Amino acid sequence: MTEKEIVDALREHLQGTPGAPPIVTENASGAWVRGEIVTPAPPFWLVSQLKIPPFREGLVNRHRAQGRLIVAVMVTLGEFTGTAETQAELIVSRFSGDLELAAGDGVVNITDRPYWQDGYDDKSYWRVNTHIRWRATL
């Protein structure tokens, strides 16, 4: 299993969230919508990864990778905060704490119950960050 396969499995599962708005990967030029790259109007989800370097697991030639998928719910400033919090709850409910996702020839485990933080004004949007911890054996 490769890191790309891990990221793809997490992204595909996120995209299957009922009622999900456009999803933008951090540092991308926009979202893939109906066959083209566009900058979506809010609300949209901004996805980034926080990875920890893989480490060897015992004496065997296996490595454990772990990280955090961060999904920022972005809504228009001045919109009710409940809009972003409702979307954050959708993400949390999609990734249960004992979920296993197929990735390449292995499995990505969601190790803990996801959570979301209180929202804040990032000077362009109202932002609520949702955190999903994962682990996989490479």
N, C-alpha and C positions, 0 to 999 in steps of 0.2 A: 504494500500500500504506500502511495506517495502522499506528500503534503497537498498536492493539487487535488487528489482524490478525496482527501479529508475535507478540504474547503468546498469542493463541488457537492459532496454529500450534505454538508450543513446548509449550503445555499439552496439546494434543491428542496430540502425539507422546509426551509423558511418560505420559499416561493409558493409552497402548497398551503400556506395559511389562508383560510377563507377570509375574503375581504381585504387581502393585502393590497396596499397601494404600490406604486412603482418602487423598485428596490435599486439603490445606487451603491456600487462598491466604492469605498474610499479611494480618492485620487483618480477615479474614472471621469470621463468627460460627460457622463450622463447615464441614463437608464436605458436598457434595451426594451423598447416598446413597439410592438407590432412591426418588427423587422428593421428598426432604425434607432440610433442613439439620440436621445432627447434629454433636455434638462427639465425634469418634471416640476410641475407646480405643486406646492404643498397640499395635502400631506404626502410625504414619501419617507422611506426608510433608508438610512445611511448605514452601510455595513462595513465593519473593520474587524481585523483579527489582532489579538495579542497572543503571541506564541512564546513559549518557553523552549529553549534548546532541548532536543531529545537527549535522554540519558539511558545508559546501559542498564538492563534489568538482569541482575545476577551475573553468572559466568557464561550464560548462553549468548549467542549472537542476536539478541533481540533488543530493541530500543523502545522506550516508552516516550510518546509525544503527548504533550498536553497544552492547552491554551484556553482562550476565552473568545467567543464570538460576541462582539458588541454591536447591537442593533440600536441605532439612535432613531427614535420616532421624531420626525421634523414636521411641525405644523406652523401655520401663520401666527406671527406675534399678535396678541390681542384676542386670539381665539380661546375659547374656554379650555382650561387645562385638562378637563375631563376627556376631551377628544384624544389627546396624546396618551393619557393614562389608560383609556379604554383599549387603544391599539397596543400599548405595552402589555396589557393583560392578555391580549390575543397571542402575542409572541410567547409569553410565559406558559400559557396553557398548551401551546403547540409543542414545546420542548419539555416533556415531563422529566423528572429527576432520574429515571431509570430507563430512558430511551436508548435503543441501539440502532444505529444507522449503518447499512451496508456501504462500504467504501472500498473499491478495488477488490482485493482478495482478503479484506479484513473488515473490522467493525469499529465504528466511532461510538464511544459511550458518552452519554450526557451524565456527568458524575454527580451533580447537585441540582437542586431545584433552582431554575433561573429566577432572577429578581430584577426589578427595575428601580431606578433612583428617582428622587423628586426632580421635577423638571426645572429648567432654567432658561433664561434669555441669552442666546449666544450672539446677539447683535443682529442676526438675520432672521432667525426662527426661534420658536419655542421648542426646546429639545428635551426629550426624556430618554435616557440611556437604559437599555435592557442588556443584562449580562447572562451569557450561557457558557458554563464551563464544560469542556470536553476533554476526553483522553482516548488515546489509541495506541496500539502496539504496532511498530513498524517492522 
